[in-house]
Every structure is written in C-alpha cells, then in structure tokens.
Amino acid sequence: MPEALIIGAGIVGLSVALALQRDGHRVTVLDPAGPAGGASFGNAGWLSGASVVPSAYPGMLKSVPGWLLDPLGPLSLRWRYLPKAAPWLWRFLRAGTTPQIRAQARALRELLAPSVAAHRALAEAVGATHLMHRHGALWVYRTETAFRADAAGAALRRANGIEVDDLDADALRQLEPSLSRDIRFARFISENGHCADPGELCRLGAETLVRDGGQVLRERAVAIEQRDGRVVAVRTDQANHALDWLVLAAGAWSAPLAAQLGDRVPLESERGYHLEITASEAMPRLPIMSGEGKFAVTPMAGRLRLAGTVEFAGLDAPPDWRRADLLLRQARALFPALPETMPEARLSRWLGHRPSTPDSLPVIGRSRAAANAIHAFGHGHVGLAGGPFTGTLVADLIAGRTPPIDLAPFSPGRF
Ligand SMILES: Cc1cc2nc3c(=O)[nH]c(=O)nc-3n(C[C@H](O)[C@H](O)[C@H](O)COP(=O)(O)OP(=O)(O)OC[C@H]3O[C@@H](n4cnc5c(N)ncnc54)[C@H](O)[C@@H]3O)c2cc1C
C-alpha cells in the first residue's frame, strides 16, 4: 500500500487525505494544531461557486487608499509590516489588469463551480450532511452608490455563467425579513450553499480518516528530505516519516516548505476575524454579505457568525480584537433585532490566516524539485469552498488520471 503524507489538517489537507485513502493509500496527516487548527475553523462557511471576483479587481483597488487610512476599515495594514508585505503587495497590484482578472475569474469558476456538489459528497462520506445547506446567498447594500460600485463584480460573475438576481427592497424583504429596512439594494445568487460549522466538518473528516485506518499526528513538519529528485521522508519536531507521496497543504504556512521543494511562491496571510453570537436575537435564513462593510453574516449551528475584513500584519503579530468588535457594530446596522449590549459570555472572537497569492488563485500541482510532491495551498478567500474539489484534483494527479479541469492556471511555476 503506498504511503501518503499530508502536511496540514485544514479542509484542503483533510480533503486530499480522504481522497487518497479512497484510492487505496495509507494516509498520515501532520498538523501540530490538529484538525482545523488554522483558517478552516473560523471562516464564514460560504460554499460559493460565485466567488470568482479576484481580490485585485479594479473596482476594489480604487477603494484601497481610503480603506487604508481608516484603521478600522475593511482593509488594514500594520505599517511596521509594510517592508515585509511590499513585494507581495506589488505583485497583487500588478495582477489587477483587465485581461488577467478575466483569466483569473475563469480559472476560479472552474475550481469553485463544483463546490456545493463536492461538499455534499464529502459530507455524505464523513457524516456531516446535517451541516450542509443550500439557500443561496445575498449581497446587500444600504446605498445605491455602493450597489452600483459592485456592478462590475456582478458582471464578471454573469460572464462566467453565474445567475445573479438584482432585488428591489420588497423582494429583499420577502427573502430575508430580518434585515433592516434601511437596506434597500441587493443581489441574490441561488446556487450558493453554506456549511453551518466548518470546524466540525473537519473534525468529522479526521475522525472518518482515522476510523478507516489513517492517522492524524500532532507534529510539525520541519524538513523535507530528498534523494534523486524524489522526497523520501519528512522530518518533524518529533519523528522521521518515510513516504511514497507528499502533499503540502499547510495553508498560510506553506511557503518555506514549498521553497524546500524548489518553488518560491509569494504567499501572504490575509488575516481575517470572526465574532460569534450564541443564541442570537437575529438569525437570517441564508448567508449575507455586507456590500458596504465587506463582511459576511452566516447562520451557523446555534450561533450567528460575523466574519471578514482583511489585515496585513503577518502570521505572528497579536490579534487586534477591535476589528472583530467592529463586525458586531456593523452587524447591528443590518439587523435591528441585535441589542446594543450583550453579555460577554455570549460572544466569541477568532483570528485566522487566509493563505493568499497575489493572483487570487491557489497553487495546485507537482513541485519543481520532486516528482512525488504535490502542492495544494494558497486558496485565499475560497479555500473552504474549493477544498474538497482540490482533494479530488490532487488524487487525480497522484493516480495519473487526467483532472477534469485545466490545472495550468494553478501551476506552482507561474510566479
Ligand atoms: C475571516 C475568514 C473568512 C473566510 N470565509 C470563507 C468562506 O466563507 N468560504 C471559503 O471558501 N473560504 C473562506 N475563508 C478562507 C478559508 O478559510 C481558507 O482558504 C481555508 O480554510 C484554507 O484551508 P487550508 O486547509 O489550506 O489551510 P488551514 O485551514 O489554515 O490549514 C493549514 C494547517 O496547516 C498546519 N500547519 C502549518 N504549518 C505546518 C507544519 N510545518 N507542519 C504541519 N502542519 C502545519 C496549520 O496548523 C493548519 O492547521 C475565510 C477565511 C477567513 C480568515
């Protein structure tokens, strides 16, 4: 039985692990934090085949200077971190030309269109169907100016075959009565789904993997040993693991390990926060994106999760919890039922690291240095949605099957 070692037990690593186990591999997953110890725990839960608008699209770039001047705006940069982030930010700005945006959107659509179906298959395999919902998603706006400002994004979605319905205030009210009457403009995308507990989904995935003979070890990969163009073993902080196949799925922490495999990938943490309210007074039926605040509101199992914002400060800087609290303040403007004050015991806050590339596309493909090492990281804002399908793509590469989509846009060598 071939031995497959996967670095990282987030949604991507676990999806790869389960797909390889189905293909007859003996699978070991390494993660010092255990299942969903990274971004896969606290994200907004969106399974959005419609998330094809790259971060660097021109409409967004115009807003950046204003956002940066506001320390609690949807995008922030800790100025001390600027020298470190500058090369990535420079590439990010250059990735925002119209032809590139169109190509990135096409590639994202190929990767994400199967996300609801791939999640359903994963959920069936790991006993998580109760967490999967398909009610569509809403993008909502207080002002017509903000609604119009997002028209280019909606046009890009439509150009990629996504049905986007513009709603008037009455139609919006009927679809989601919990929203404030001040919210008068919206777009609805019916194909989207959501997962009501991404951390629990990963936990069930790991449990299934172990039940069927795999292992999840709380170890940190430190060095990748190679001989004659192949990886032979991974050294961790505790042991040495021999292997036949290696998959690197360490999310925002992947770049130094990818460099050991000959691939210099510009990868940055786009830090994001969530604030959760247990027994929330407002509980929308479907996920909602605030067009003005650029954050998501998702009905989770027993909680309301507010998640979003982007902060550039690296992997190690302490959290700035004001950014999580800001989400609550903004959510009150969306949902009048949310009270002005709430006991602290009902709130929980979380910081996570989106593994982001400058062109908003993940890195999926064989490493430059070793024929038996595959990269599967860099999914940025869409890794929950894209994780399970990425798992099957990696399994296809390892089995020598032709993947159902063109993987050239995701090539590790593109930088
Ligand atoms: C606020 C926020 C909201 C989001 N909302 C959504 C959403 O609604 N929909 C969506 O699709 N995506 C969303 N995302 C993005 C999504 O969460 C990520 O793209 C996805 O979780 C990445 O999964 P991953 O498995 O690649 O990485 P992670 O989940 O971060 O997992 C990587 C793992 O690697 C481990 N690791 C690191 N170094 C090592 C090492 N040396 N050895 C072993 N293991 C190691 C880490 O401990 C970690 O557990 C959101 C992200 C944030 C922050």
The ligand as an SDF file (V2000), in Angstrom:
LIG
                    3D

 53 58  0  0  0  0  0  0  0  0999 V2000
  -12.3980   35.5030    8.2700 C   0  0  0  0  0  0  0  0  0  0  0  0
  -12.3310   34.4790    7.1870 C   0  0  0  0  0  0  0  0  0  0  0  0
  -13.4760   34.1320    6.4860 C   0  0  0  0  0  0  0  0  0  0  0  0
  -13.4210   33.1810    5.4590 C   0  0  0  0  0  0  0  0  0  0  0  0
  -14.5760   32.8140    4.8320 N   0  0  0  0  0  0  0  0  0  0  0  0
  -14.5390   31.8490    3.8840 C   0  0  0  0  0  0  0  0  0  0  0  0
  -15.7420   31.3700    3.2810 C   0  0  0  0  0  0  0  0  0  0  0  0
  -16.8400   31.7760    3.6710 O   0  0  0  0  0  0  0  0  0  0  0  0
  -15.6550   30.4430    2.2980 N   0  0  0  0  0  0  0  0  0  0  0  0
  -14.4560   29.9520    1.8770 C   0  0  0  0  0  0  0  0  0  0  0  0
  -14.4430   29.1550    0.9390 O   0  0  0  0  0  0  0  0  0  0  0  0
  -13.3060   30.3370    2.4540 N   0  0  0  0  0  0  0  0  0  0  0  0
  -13.3120   31.2660    3.4540 C   0  0  0  0  0  0  0  0  0  0  0  0
  -12.1560   31.6670    4.0560 N   0  0  0  0  0  0  0  0  0  0  0  0
  -10.8950   31.0930    3.5810 C   0  0  0  0  0  0  0  0  0  0  0  0
  -10.6940   29.6710    4.0750 C   0  0  0  0  0  0  0  0  0  0  0  0
  -10.9130   29.6200    5.4710 O   0  0  0  0  0  0  0  0  0  0  0  0
   -9.2650   29.2140    3.7550 C   0  0  0  0  0  0  0  0  0  0  0  0
   -8.9690   29.4310    2.4010 O   0  0  0  0  0  0  0  0  0  0  0  0
   -9.1370   27.7200    4.0170 C   0  0  0  0  0  0  0  0  0  0  0  0
   -9.5530   27.4060    5.3260 O   0  0  0  0  0  0  0  0  0  0  0  0
   -7.6960   27.2710    3.8110 C   0  0  0  0  0  0  0  0  0  0  0  0
   -7.6380   25.9160    4.1390 O   0  0  0  0  0  0  0  0  0  0  0  0
   -6.2420   25.1920    4.2580 P   0  0  0  0  0  0  0  0  0  0  0  0
   -6.5220   23.7800    4.6080 O   0  0  0  0  0  0  0  0  0  0  0  0
   -5.4260   25.4810    3.0390 O   0  0  0  0  0  0  0  0  0  0  0  0
   -5.4810   25.9790    5.4340 O   0  0  0  0  0  0  0  0  0  0  0  0
   -5.6920   25.9430    7.0220 P   0  0  0  0  0  0  0  0  0  0  0  0
   -7.0700   25.6350    7.4000 O   0  0  0  0  0  0  0  0  0  0  0  0
   -5.0940   27.1890    7.5630 O   0  0  0  0  0  0  0  0  0  0  0  0
   -4.8300   24.6950    7.4450 O   0  0  0  0  0  0  0  0  0  0  0  0
   -3.4320   24.6720    7.3500 C   0  0  0  0  0  0  0  0  0  0  0  0
   -2.9300   23.8250    8.5010 C   0  0  0  0  0  0  0  0  0  0  0  0
   -1.5230   23.6090    8.3350 O   0  0  0  0  0  0  0  0  0  0  0  0
   -0.9760   23.4900    9.6210 C   0  0  0  0  0  0  0  0  0  0  0  0
    0.4730   23.6820    9.5400 N   0  0  0  0  0  0  0  0  0  0  0  0
    1.1600   24.8420    9.4110 C   0  0  0  0  0  0  0  0  0  0  0  0
    2.4860   24.6050    9.3870 N   0  0  0  0  0  0  0  0  0  0  0  0
    2.6370   23.2590    9.4990 C   0  0  0  0  0  0  0  0  0  0  0  0
    3.7830   22.4010    9.5460 C   0  0  0  0  0  0  0  0  0  0  0  0
    5.0320   22.8870    9.4340 N   0  0  0  0  0  0  0  0  0  0  0  0
    3.5740   21.0620    9.6990 N   0  0  0  0  0  0  0  0  0  0  0  0
    2.3240   20.5600    9.8010 C   0  0  0  0  0  0  0  0  0  0  0  0
    1.2120   21.3220    9.7400 N   0  0  0  0  0  0  0  0  0  0  0  0
    1.3660   22.6620    9.5990 C   0  0  0  0  0  0  0  0  0  0  0  0
   -1.6890   24.5630   10.4240 C   0  0  0  0  0  0  0  0  0  0  0  0
   -1.6330   24.2760   11.8140 O   0  0  0  0  0  0  0  0  0  0  0  0
   -3.1030   24.4950    9.8500 C   0  0  0  0  0  0  0  0  0  0  0  0
   -3.9720   23.7050   10.6440 O   0  0  0  0  0  0  0  0  0  0  0  0
  -12.1810   32.5830    5.1130 C   0  0  0  0  0  0  0  0  0  0  0  0
  -11.0480   32.8990    5.8340 C   0  0  0  0  0  0  0  0  0  0  0  0
  -11.1040   33.8190    6.8840 C   0  0  0  0  0  0  0  0  0  0  0  0
   -9.8740   34.1240    7.6640 C   0  0  0  0  0  0  0  0  0  0  0  0
  1  2  1  0
  2  3  1  0
  2 52  2  0
  3  4  2  0
  4  5  1  0
  4 50  1  0
  5  6  2  0
  6  7  1  0
  6 13  1  0
  7  8  2  0
  7  9  1  0
  9 10  1  0
 10 11  2  0
 10 12  1  0
 12 13  2  0
 13 14  1  0
 14 15  1  0
 14 50  1  0
 15 16  1  0
 16 17  1  0
 16 18  1  0
 18 19  1  0
 18 20  1  0
 20 21  1  0
 20 22  1  0
 22 23  1  0
 23 24  1  0
 24 25  2  0
 24 26  1  0
 24 27  1  0
 27 28  1  0
 28 29  2  0
 28 30  1  0
 28 31  1  0
 31 32  1  0
 32 33  1  0
 33 34  1  0
 33 48  1  0
 34 35  1  0
 35 36  1  0
 35 46  1  0
 36 37  1  0
 36 45  1  0
 37 38  2  0
 38 39  1  0
 39 40  1  0
 39 45  2  0
 40 41  1  0
 40 42  2  0
 42 43  1  0
 43 44  2  0
 44 45  1  0
 46 47  1  0
 46 48  1  0
 48 49  1  0
 50 51  2  0
 51 52  1  0
 52 53  1  0
M  END
$$$$
